[in-house]
Amino acid sequence: DAGVTQSPTHLIKTRGQQVTLRCSPKSGHDTVSWYQQALGQGPQFIFQYYEEEERQRGNFPDRFSGHQFPNYSSELNVNALLLGDSALYLCASSRGGYEKLFFGSGTQLSVL
Amino acid sequence: GENVEQHPSTLSVQEGDSAVIKCTYSDSASNYFPWYKQELGKRPQLIIDIRSNVGEKKDQRIAVTLNKTAKHFSLHITETQPEDSAVYFCAASNLGGNEKLTFGTGTRLTIIP
């Protein structure tokens, strides 16, 4: 049984570009949450998707958007990249909410 | 919104001794408190969680205690081993309400052989 898978594992972009990160949830999970983890910090909540809709959002600008597909997989899109967007982006899946989140290994994004 | 503070930021203990990490939360409506362990370069892994209707939960060498009145909860690791070395994060959520899981800033635990 595969856990949460994320792709790509590493990504290098330049300021102003756009990026799409992908996540496949653990088998049996229907909810996907995205977190940003800066170096030496705890994960910061970006948003959560359930039934293909954004159910809740953290304090992130509209440059951050997402999508959930019928198979529960999800994408995170970031437009107009800033240097400060450099971080580890973690996807976590669960059954319906925030209890017992199962994290993926993350995508390390570097913005130059 | 919820604010979770975590102390200490770094902790070194001798192998075999106990380690305690403490967190405080601000939202009295929070009712779910998980702890995650993140080894270097790896994903955060849930190690134990507790709901607000219990004061303590134990799983082998790991225990979590919750004081709702004071709004703080703690992770206790007994008989520490080198493989316990990692960064530990506490978190809080109001399940059924505002819900989103808010994390603390992490504690880097080093076990000295």
Interface residues (C-beta under 8 A of the other chain):
Chain A: V4 S33 Y35 G40 Q41 G42 P43 Q44 F45 Q48 Q56 G58 L90 G97 Y98 E99 K100 L101 F102 F103 G104 S105 G106
Chain B: V4 Q6 Y32 P34 Y36 K42 R43 P44 Q45 L46 D49 F89 A91 S93 L95 E99 K100 L101 T102 F103 G104 T105 G106
